[in-house]
Amino acid sequence: MFRRDGRARLVAWATLAAAILLVGGAAQAGAEKSAEHVQPNKVGELDCNGFSPIQRSVKPTMLCADPSLSRTVRLEDHEHYIGHDEPSIRFLSSRPGSGSNVTWVERLGKDPSALPTVSNPGSDVTHNFELTIAPWMSMELCDPNSDPQLPCTPRSDANAPRGSYPGGGSAFMELQFYPPGFAPFLDSISCDNTHWCSALTIDSVACTFAGPCNDNCIEPVNFAFIQTNGVPTGPPSPQKSNNATVTPNSHTLLMNQGDKIVIHMWDAKVSGGHALEITERDVTTGASGRMIASAGNGFMTTSITDCSGTPFNFEPEYNTARPQNIVPWGFGPYGINTQFEIGHFEPCTRITGRRTLQSGSFHDVYYNRCHGPYEADAPGDSRDSQEPNDSPCYLFGDTHGGKAPPNQVTGCDVFFGAVGDLDFDGTSYRADWPTSVTPNRYPATFQQATPATRGHPFSGAQFMTDVSASESSCNLVSGAGCAMPPVGPGNFYPFFTRARVNGACVWEFGNMRNGKTFGAEQQYGHVNPRTLGAFVSRIRTTPGCR
């Protein structure tokens, strides 16, 4: 059972359905005018955490959003804590369109030429896939069938929570980038060994503001790679996604390490209305890709009553990026953010505990125990029974039955048992992060411009991270026992830097000391009753560079 108050709740479905109709949850703002209700297949993404009892996850290492349906306890899905660690910057603006029409410019990270090493935690040769498996940019989208199950008017600040109003039905879009080096994507991290790729993902939450949730489809996700032809590789919807959905094809946009990318996300005209469109232009190579989150492309909203899908045009929820415009079920005040998802990799000298994974015609061998220096100087994988193992783990050189280029290191994704590195002993919590704008022992840092709407940069910025939810000693209301950096053998947490590089004022991430560090790991502020459970800093005017 998905938890709000730490006690399992029984869902009275007749009462729940009546309540949904009463508050207008059946409204389909942005949907195609169709009575089609698509029943879920046996395989899909009804619960991207992988715990749906009626459907097997097509990608068991799917990256999810981080819901918090209570401000006093950690999120649990079928009695499992869902670990997430997402250090980010929330950008703020009151300019019209800043919540629905956003342009980003970034230079992708570049790995060292040497392969990763595993013997000296804190000073090993390290690649991006070991540090952050999915940097992303976000935007809130309207979804009347997502928590809090209320109607939502696209591109309207009236959807924001206020007083006793919990906010309009809200989904969370993440444009995720996947680093090279640890393929295949279906059960691991990367598209291939040399390129970055990306995908439009949309997470909804099948719960009501009052508390009941549908255990069968708690966190449904729509997923589609950014494609050169704009056509998804397979069905994007939670009900119908399959192996093709999460397998790159010849039209998947592949980007070289170090390339400069321009990203635009806005509410585009489509047949029958509007839908979110994302374009990516690789300035370095001239290549480009796009994806539209529309019913015509196979995107669907999910019913809380029976997990069925309805073809749907997802549209931006807010007009502006004011502080009150948040996803109402988020762990922390998320909105227009740039983020680096960390805590999902651990290098090993050897692995044990052979297992097999079957997903349709895809068959693979993995292991569930990591051995080596990263594991040896930390407590065993049994903290509160929340991190029982490290799986899935793969061997250096593994080609996954000839379906992928050889993996570049022996290591573990840390997904199946805990969905996160809850004892903080992996690469993300060591000082193996970028220290330069060019690769050395560590990757070259990402470089990102402040996002803009119609050429106007966002005026405010706020650091935040939800690592607090992964800290067993942390009181998510008072902040007592919440440690930064988190308690672990590495005693390190990556941070954002504002610096001038080649004449441009950019944001960097890692262990960069070439500009303003805002107190390094202390930049994230504190956990207190006003931060929705996360470490959150004060809002500041977007800083310039020295």
N, C-alpha and C positions, 0 to 999 in steps of 0.2 A: 504494500500500500504506500502510495506517495504520502509523505507526512507534512503536516502543517504545525502540529503542536507536540510532536514526539510520541503521540499515541496513535496506533492504527485505528482508522475510522471505517465503519461499515457504510457503504454507499447505498442509499435508498433510491433506486433508479426511477421509480415512478414519481417520487417527489422531486428528484433532480430534473427530470424532463419537464415537469410542470414549471419549475423555477426558471429553466432556460427559456421557455416560451414566454413567461411573464416578463422577463427583463429584455426580451428581444434578441436572444442569442441565436434564434433561427434566421435573423436578418442576414442577407448575403450582400452587403455593400461591397461593390467591386467584383462580384461574381458574375459569371455568364448566366443569362436567364435560361436556366435549365433545371429540370427536376431530377437530373441524373445523380444517383447515389451509388458510388462505386464501392463494392465490398472489398476488403483487403485480401490480398494473396497470403499464402503461408509464409512467404519470404518478402521482406520489405523494410521500411523504416518507421513503423508505428511508434517505436520507442528507441530513440537513438542511443540510449544507455544499454540496450540489449536485453532488457528484462521483461519484455512483453510475453505473457503466457500464451498468446494466440498466434504469434508470428515470430519467426527467426530473423534476426537482423542480417541484411544482405552484406553489410560491412561492419564486422564486429569491432573495428577500431574507429568508428565514426566519432567525430568531434561534436559535442553538444554545447548548447548554451548552459548557463548556470542559474537555474531558477531558485528562488528563495520564497517559499510560500508561507513562511513564518519568519519573524525577525528574532526569534529566541532560540531556535534549534537549527542544526544542520540538515540540509536536504537529504532525504532518503527515498530511494526508489526500490520497492519490494524488499525493504529491510537492508538495502545496500546504501552506504554513503557514496555519493557521486563526487569524487574529487576533481576539483578544477583549480587552476592557478593561472590567472589572466591579468598580469600587470598591463595597465593601459593609461592613455590620456583621453579624457573626455573633452571635446572641443565645444565651445558655447558661443552662440550668436543670437541676437534678436532680429537680425536682418531677414525680411521675408524670403522664403525659399531655402533658408539654411537648414531646415529639417527635411527637405525633400529634393534638393538639387545641389549636389556636392561634387566637387572635383578634388582629386588627390594626385599628387606627384611624388614618386618615390624611386630610389635606386635600390635594386635588390641586393641582398647580401651575396658575398662571393667567398667560397671555401678556400682553404689552403690547398696547395698542389699535393702535399703529402697526405697519405691516408691517415685516418684517425688512429690514435694509440690509446692504450687502456691501463697503463701501469702506474701513472702518477697523477691521481686526482688533483685538480687545481692547476696543473701545468701540462696536461696532455694535448697533443694535436687534436683539435676538435672541429667538427663540421656542423653546419647549421641544423641538420636534422636531429642532432643530439641535444641541441639547446632549445629550439622552439619548433614544434611540428606544424604550427599553423599561425603565422602572423595574419591578422585580419583587420578589416575596417567594417563598421557596423552602421545600421540604420533601423529604426523602429518601423514596422509595417502594420497596417490595419488587418485584423483577423477577428471577426465577431465570434468565431468558434474557438478562440483561445482565451485563457484567463485574462480578465475576469468575466468572460462570456457576456459581454455587453456590445451593443452596436458601436460602430466606429465610422466616423466620417473622414475620408482621406484628406490629407494635407490640412488638417485643422488642429489648432492648439487647444480647442475645446475638449479634445480627448484626454488631456492631462489629468492625473489624479488630483483631487482637491477636496478638502473637508471630508464628508462621508462618501463622496463619489470615488470609487476605486480606479476609475479610468476606463477608456474604451478597450474593447478586445484587441489584444496586442500580440504580434509575432515579432521575432528578432532576427534580422538579416545580418549574416556575417559573410563578407567577401573574403574567403580564406585562400591564402597562398601556401603551397606545399613545397618544401625544399627538396633538392635532389639527394640521392645517395642510398636510399633504403626502400626500394620497391619490392613487390608490387603494391599499388595503392589499395587494392581490394582488401587486403588484410594487414597492411603496414602503413607506410608514411608517404612514399614518393611516387611520382609518375615515372621517373627514370633516374639514371645516375648523374646526369649533367644539367638538367633543366629544372626550372621552377614551372609549376602550373598552378591553376587557381579554379575556384568553384564558388558559385552563388548558393548559399545554404540558408534555409529559413526554418527556425525552430518555433513551434507553437507549444502551448501547454494545455492539456485536456483536464483542467480543473476549474472550479468556480471560486469566486472570491470568498464565499462562505465556508469552503473547506472541502467538499467532496471532489474526487478525481476519478477518472476511469483508468483502472490499473492496466487495462489492455493496450492503451495508447497514450501513455502519460506525456511523452515528449516527442510528438511526431515531427519529422524533418523532411522538407523538400530539398533536393540536391541536384545540381547540374553544373558540370564543368563549363568554364568560359570557352566558347568554341569559335573558330574562325568563320564558320557558316551560321552561327547562332542556333544550331539544332542540337538538342540534348543527345548525349550518347545512348541514353536509355530513358525509360519513364522516370521523371523526377519525383513523383508523388510518394508519400508514405505508404500508400496502399499498393502501388504497382512497381516500385523500384526493384531492379534486378541486377545481376552481375554486370550487364552492359552499362547500367547507370553509373557505376563507380569504376569503370574501366576506360582509360583514355583511348581515343581513336585517332585517326589521321587528321581530324579537324580540331582536336584539342589544342588550344593555344599554349605553346611551349616557349619559355623565355629563358635567355641565357643568364647566367650569374653575372651580376654587376650591371645589367641593363637598366635603362631609365624608362619607367612606365608612367603613363598618364591614365587615370581612372576617372570615369564620369558615371554617376548614378543619379537617375531622375525618373519622374513619372511620365512615361511615354504614351503617345496615342497608339492604340491597338484596335483591332476589329472589335467593335462593341463597347469601347470605353478606353481605359488607361491601365497601365501596369508598369511596375518597376523595370527599368532597363539599365543594365550595366555594360559599359564598353571599356575595353582596355586597349591602349595603343602603345606598342613598344617603340619608343622614339629611337632607340639604338638600331633596331633592325628594320623598322617600318611595318612589321607584322601587327595585326590587330584581331581582336575577338569580341564577342558580345554574348549576352543572354538576357532574355525577357522572362520575368516571372509571371507568365500568363496562363490562362486556361488553354489557349491554343497550343502552348508548349507542353501541356500535361501537368501543370502545377495544380494542386488541390488543397482545399481546406478540409479539416478533419472534424467529424461530429463527435462530441463528447458522449453521446448516448450509445452509439454502436460502432464507432471508429471508421465508419464509411467516409469516403471522400466525395467532394463535389468540386468539379472544375472551377477554378477561381483565379481572378486577377489580383495579385497582391500589389497594393499601392502604399506609398509612404504615409505614415500616420500623422506626422506633424508638419506644420508650415515652417516653424522656426526651431532653432536649437536652444531655446531658453532653458534655464536650470530645471524648471518643473516638468519639462517634457521628457519623461523617462518611460522605459518599459516597466509596467506596474508590478510584474512578478520577478524582476531582476534582483540578483544578489548584489546590491550596490546600485547607485544611480546611473545606469548605462543609457547611452543615447548615441550621438555621433562620436564614436571612439576609434582610436587606433590601438592595437593590442598585440601582444606576443604570447601565445599560449605555451606555457612551460610545464616542466614536471612530468614528462612522459617518456623519458629515455634513461637507460642505465647501461654503460659499457661493461663487458664481461671478458674474463680470460677464458672461461669455459661455461657451458650451460648444460643443465640436466633436466630430467622430467619430460621425456618425449611424449608429445600429444599429436593428434591429427585434427584438422579442420576441414569440414566439407561445406561448400556453398554452391549448390547446384552442381555443375560439371567441374567446378574448381575444387581441387583437392590439394592440401598443403600439410607439411609437417612443421610443428613448432615445439618449443620447450618452455618450461614454466619456472625455472630456477636459474638465477644469475650467481656466478662465483667469481671472485676477484677483488681487487683493492677497493672498488666503489662499494661493494657489499660488505667487505670484511670489517671496515671501521665504523659501521653503523649497526643499530639493533637489528635482529632478525626480522623477517617479513611476517610479523604477527601482531603489530600494534593494534590493540583493541579489535583484533580479528578483521580489521578494515583493509589491510594490505597483505592478504594471505600468500601471494606469490608475485612474480615479476612479469608474467606472460602478457603477450606472446614474445618469445625470444628466438632469435635466428642466428645461424652461424655465419662467420665471415666467408664470403664467397658463395653463399646460398643463392641459387637461381630459382628457387621455388618451383621445382619441377620443370625448369626451362622456360618459365613464364615471365622472367624478369632478369635484368642485368645483375651480376653478382653483388651481394651486399658488401659494403665497404668496411664493416667492423662486426665483431660478435657483440650482440647487445639485445636489449629488451625494450619493447614499446610501452610496457607497464599500462595495460588497458584492461585485460580480461578479468583480473581478480579485484582490482580496486579503482580502475579508471583514473589513476593518478599516483604519483610518487609521494605517498603519505608519510614516509619516514625521512624525506628530504635528503636522500643520499645519492641521487643521480647527478648527471652532468649539469642540469639547470641550476643547482644550488652550490656549484663550485665556481671558482674564479676563472673558468675556461671561456669566458665571454669575449667578444671583440674589444680590442684595445686600440684599434687603428682603422683608418678609412681604407687601408689596403690589407690584404691577407698577410698574416705572419704565422705564428703557431695557431692562431685563432682566426675565424672568418673576419672579413671586412664587415663593418657595421652597416645595417640598413641606414639609408638617409631619406628622410621624408620632409616635405614642405608642410606647413600648416594648411589644412584643407580650406577651400574657398567655395563661395557660392556666387556664381556669375562674376568671377574675378575679384571678389572681396574676401580676403582672409578672415577666418573666425577670430573674434576679438578676445575670447576667454579660453582658459585651459585649466584642467583639474586632474591631478594624478590620482590613480586609484588601483587597488588590486583586491581580489577576493580570496587570497591565500589564507585569510583568517578562517574560512570555513573548513580548511584542511588541518587546522591546528587543534588537536584534541583538548588543549588546555585553555583555548580562547573562549571567553564569554562574549557572545556576539552582540550583547546589549551594552554592557558596561565597558567592554574593552579589556577587562582584567585578564591577564595571562596571554594576551595576544602579542607575539614576538615578531620583531622585524630587525634583522632577517629571521626566518623561522628557525627553530632549534634543530640542528642537524650537523653532521661532521664538516660540511663545507663552510658554514658560517658566512654565506654570501647570498646576495639577492641582486639581480640585474636591475639597472635603473636607466632613466632617460636623461639625455644630455642635449643642451641647445648649443649649437656651434656653427661657426662659419667655415664652410668647406668650398674651396674653389670659387669664392665670391658669393655663394648662396648661403642663406641662413636656414639651417635644417635641424630636424630632430634626429637624434641617434639613440641606439639602445644597446646596452651591454655593460661594459666596464670602461666607458670612454671618459677621459679626463681632459679633453681638448676644448672645453667650453664650460657653460654653466651646468653644474650637476645638481643643484637644488637640494643639497644635503645627501646625495647618493640615495641609498635605500631608505633614508628617513624622509624622502620627498613624498612618500605615499601617505603621510599623515597618520591618523589614529582611527581606531574603531570606537564609536560612541553611539548613543541612541539615535543620532541624526544621520548615520551613514549607512543604514540598511544592512548592517552586518559586515561591511567591507572596510578595509583601510582606505580612507578618503582624505585628500588634502583640501585646503581652502581653495576657492576659485580665485585665480589670478588673471590679470591682463596678460594676454599672450606675449611672452617676453621676446625681445629682439636678441641680437647677438653682439658680442664684444667687437 
